[in-house]
């Protein structure tokens, strides 16, 4: 029987095929490099399949648009001013809840129960008594259930609160400035500050008519009302002396 021998052409001599393979590999590499865990495993998932309580689309408008080089200037009826700058604004949201270490950054040996998003906006008060911090996070409604079943995502909620507002006239059981929760479910109001109208304002009250002892004369603990705009943050506050402080301008250094 006669057989015709067809010469075998090595793949590296087939230039057209080689170019096709190279192009495919480059495309695949680009896709892998540009993908995040949300792209690869579905939004809200992670590479290790733990639940991820990520910021939803409606959360981002609440995260405040400020930058570290900006300063908020508040002015009262007597043209006195109080200023707040920004010391640190984190841009990496995703964190892990771990055993022992709690919420935040974790070591390679820590046990991660689930992931969650958090943004922290650190501010600086010119009075140098306390520096306020605004916290934003999304966490499961049933924390213990989410911890016990870390691979299952449960209903979650967006939380926010103000820490260390220097003039607040409320303290906790240890004598420290009380945390001020931000309740986005309460009624919203429209307030005009020096010609600018804020239409999503939450009114936060301490429900106390007593000023607290102050350790710093430049830092009276007599503010009992804060005006908080959902998109812009604190835009005003009232004290027990009748002074109404409103956001006058935002300057960049």
C-alpha positions as CSV (number, residue, x, y, z in Angstrom):
1,X,0.0,0.0,0.0
2,X,1.3,3.4,-0.9
3,X,1.0,6.2,1.7
4,X,1.7,9.8,1.1
5,X,3.6,11.4,3.9
6,X,2.4,14.9,4.7
7,X,5.2,17.0,6.2
8,X,4.5,18.1,9.8
9,X,4.9,21.9,10.2
10,X,5.9,22.9,13.7
11,X,3.5,25.5,15.3
12,X,6.3,28.0,15.6
13,X,6.7,28.0,11.9
14,X,3.1,28.7,11.3
15,X,3.3,32.5,11.6
16,X,-0.4,33.1,11.0
17,X,-1.4,30.7,13.8
18,X,1.3,32.0,16.1
19,X,0.0,35.6,15.7
20,X,-3.5,34.4,16.5
21,X,-2.4,32.7,19.7
22,X,-0.3,35.7,20.8
23,X,-3.3,38.0,20.2
24,X,-5.6,35.7,22.2
25,X,-3.1,35.5,25.1
26,X,-2.7,39.2,25.2
27,X,-6.4,39.7,25.2
28,X,-6.9,37.2,28.0
29,X,-4.1,38.7,30.1
30,X,-5.6,42.2,29.7
31,X,-9.0,40.9,30.8
32,X,-7.6,39.2,33.8
33,X,-5.6,42.2,34.8
34,X,-8.5,44.6,34.5
35,X,-11.0,42.4,36.3
36,X,-11.7,42.8,40.0
37,X,-13.1,40.1,42.2
38,X,-16.5,41.6,41.6
39,X,-16.0,41.1,37.8
40,X,-14.7,37.5,38.1
41,X,-17.1,36.2,40.7
42,X,-20.1,38.4,40.5
43,X,-20.8,41.7,42.2
44,X,-20.7,41.2,46.0
45,X,-18.5,38.0,45.8
46,X,-14.9,37.5,46.6
47,X,-12.1,35.2,45.4
48,X,-12.5,33.1,48.5
49,X,-16.3,33.1,48.2
50,X,-16.9,35.0,51.5
51,X,-19.9,37.3,51.5
52,X,-19.0,40.9,50.6
53,X,-21.2,43.7,51.8
54,X,-20.2,46.3,49.3
55,X,-21.5,49.9,48.8
56,X,-24.6,50.0,46.6
57,X,-25.1,52.6,44.0
58,X,-27.3,54.7,46.3
59,X,-24.6,54.7,49.0
60,X,-22.0,56.6,47.0
61,X,-23.9,59.9,47.0
62,X,-23.7,59.8,50.8
63,X,-19.9,59.4,51.0
64,X,-19.0,63.1,50.8
65,X,-17.1,64.6,47.9
66,X,-14.3,66.4,49.9
67,X,-10.5,66.2,49.4
68,X,-7.7,66.5,51.8
69,X,-6.7,69.9,50.7
70,X,-10.1,71.5,51.3
71,X,-11.3,73.5,54.3
72,X,-14.8,74.2,55.4
73,X,-15.5,77.6,56.8
74,X,-18.5,78.2,59.1
75,X,-19.7,81.7,60.0
76,X,-22.2,82.9,62.5
77,X,-24.4,86.1,62.8
78,X,-21.4,88.0,64.2
79,X,-19.1,87.0,61.4
80,X,-17.1,84.8,63.7
81,X,-15.6,81.8,62.0
82,X,-14.8,78.2,62.7
83,X,-12.8,76.0,60.3
84,X,-12.5,72.3,59.7
85,X,-9.9,70.8,57.3
86,X,-9.5,67.2,56.2
87,X,-6.6,65.2,57.5
88,X,-7.2,61.8,55.8
89,X,-9.8,60.3,53.5
90,X,-9.4,56.6,52.8
91,X,-9.9,55.5,49.2
92,X,-9.8,51.8,49.7
93,X,-13.2,50.6,50.8
94,X,-13.0,46.9,51.1
95,X,-12.1,45.4,54.6
96,X,-12.5,42.1,56.3
97,X,-14.2,41.3,59.6
98,X,-11.8,39.0,61.5
99,X,-11.7,37.0,64.7
100,X,-10.1,39.0,67.5
101,X,-9.0,41.9,65.3
102,X,-12.5,43.0,64.7
103,X,-13.3,45.1,61.6
104,X,-10.4,46.5,59.7
105,X,-7.1,45.4,58.2
106,X,-6.2,41.8,59.0
107,X,-3.1,39.6,59.0
108,X,-2.5,36.7,56.7
109,X,-3.2,34.3,59.6
110,X,-6.5,35.9,60.6
111,X,-9.8,34.2,60.0
112,X,-12.0,36.3,57.8
113,X,-15.7,36.0,58.3
114,X,-17.0,38.4,55.7
115,X,-15.9,41.5,53.8
116,X,-17.5,44.9,54.0
117,X,-17.1,48.4,52.6
118,X,-16.1,51.4,54.8
119,X,-15.1,55.0,54.2
120,X,-13.6,57.2,56.9
121,X,-13.4,61.0,56.5
122,X,-10.9,62.4,59.0
123,X,-11.2,66.1,59.8
124,X,-9.1,68.7,61.7
125,X,-10.6,71.3,63.9
126,X,-8.7,74.6,64.1
127,X,-9.4,74.7,67.8
128,X,-7.3,71.6,68.2
129,X,-9.4,70.2,71.0
130,X,-11.1,67.3,69.1
131,X,-10.9,66.3,65.5
132,X,-14.1,65.0,64.1
133,X,-14.4,61.8,62.0
134,X,-17.3,60.8,59.8
135,X,-17.7,57.0,59.3
136,X,-19.6,55.3,56.5
137,X,-20.0,51.5,56.2
138,X,-22.4,48.8,55.0
139,X,-22.9,45.9,57.3
140,X,-25.3,42.9,57.7
141,X,-28.4,43.6,59.7
142,X,-27.9,40.4,61.7
143,X,-24.2,40.6,62.6
144,X,-24.0,37.3,64.5
145,X,-25.8,35.4,61.8
146,X,-23.5,36.8,59.1
147,X,-20.5,35.9,61.2
148,X,-21.7,32.4,61.7
149,X,-22.4,31.9,58.0
150,X,-19.7,33.9,56.3
151,X,-20.2,32.4,52.9
152,X,-23.9,33.5,52.7
153,X,-24.8,37.1,52.1
154,X,-27.6,38.4,54.2
155,X,-29.6,41.7,54.1
156,X,-27.4,44.7,54.9
157,X,-27.8,48.3,55.7
158,X,-25.8,51.5,55.2
159,X,-24.6,53.1,58.5
160,X,-23.0,56.4,59.2
161,X,-22.0,58.3,62.3
162,X,-20.0,61.3,63.4
163,X,-17.2,60.8,66.0
164,X,-15.6,63.6,68.1
165,X,-17.6,66.6,67.0
166,X,-15.7,69.1,69.2
167,X,-18.6,71.3,70.3
168,X,-21.2,68.6,70.9
169,X,-22.9,68.9,74.3
170,X,-23.4,65.2,74.9
171,X,-21.0,62.7,76.4
172,X,-21.0,59.0,76.8
173,X,-20.7,57.0,80.0
174,X,-16.9,57.6,80.1
175,X,-17.1,61.3,79.7
176,X,-16.1,61.2,76.0
177,X,-18.0,63.0,73.2
178,X,-20.9,60.8,72.2
179,X,-21.1,59.2,68.8
180,X,-23.7,61.0,66.6
181,X,-25.6,58.6,64.5
182,X,-26.9,59.8,61.1
183,X,-30.4,58.6,60.5
184,X,-31.2,58.7,56.8
185,X,-34.8,57.6,57.4
186,X,-35.8,60.8,59.2
187,X,-37.5,63.8,57.5
188,X,-35.4,66.0,55.2
189,X,-35.4,69.8,55.1
190,X,-34.3,72.6,52.8
191,X,-31.9,75.1,54.3
192,X,-30.2,78.2,52.7
193,X,-26.7,79.0,53.8
194,X,-25.3,82.3,52.4
195,X,-27.1,82.0,49.2
196,X,-26.7,78.3,48.6
197,X,-29.7,76.0,49.1
198,X,-29.2,72.5,50.5
199,X,-32.3,70.4,49.9
200,X,-31.5,67.1,51.7
201,X,-30.8,68.3,55.2
202,X,-31.2,66.1,58.3
203,X,-31.6,67.9,61.6
204,X,-29.7,66.1,64.4
205,X,-30.5,67.1,68.0
206,X,-28.7,66.2,71.2
207,X,-31.9,66.6,73.3
208,X,-29.9,68.4,75.9
209,X,-30.1,72.0,76.9
210,X,-27.0,72.0,79.1
211,X,-23.5,73.0,78.1
212,X,-20.8,70.6,79.2
213,X,-17.6,71.6,81.0
214,X,-14.9,72.5,78.6
215,X,-11.2,71.7,78.9
216,X,-10.3,74.2,76.2
217,X,-11.7,77.8,76.2
218,X,-11.7,77.7,72.3
219,X,-13.8,74.6,72.4
220,X,-17.1,75.2,74.2
221,X,-19.3,72.1,74.5
222,X,-22.6,73.9,73.8
223,X,-23.8,72.8,70.3
224,X,-27.1,71.0,70.5
225,X,-28.2,70.9,66.9
226,X,-26.3,69.8,63.8
227,X,-27.6,70.3,60.2
228,X,-26.3,67.5,58.0
229,X,-26.9,67.5,54.3
230,X,-26.9,63.9,52.8
231,X,-24.6,64.9,49.9
232,X,-22.4,67.6,51.6
233,X,-22.2,66.6,55.2
234,X,-22.3,69.1,58.0
235,X,-23.5,72.4,56.7
236,X,-24.4,74.1,60.0
237,X,-24.9,73.8,63.8
238,X,-26.6,75.8,66.5
239,X,-25.3,76.4,70.1
240,X,-27.0,77.2,73.3
241,X,-25.9,80.8,73.2
242,X,-28.1,81.4,70.2
243,X,-25.2,81.4,67.7
244,X,-26.1,79.9,64.3
245,X,-23.1,78.6,62.5
246,X,-23.6,78.0,58.8
247,X,-21.2,76.8,56.0
248,X,-20.0,80.0,54.4
249,X,-17.5,78.6,51.9
250,X,-15.2,75.7,50.9
251,X,-11.7,76.7,50.1
252,X,-8.9,74.7,48.6
253,X,-5.3,75.2,49.9
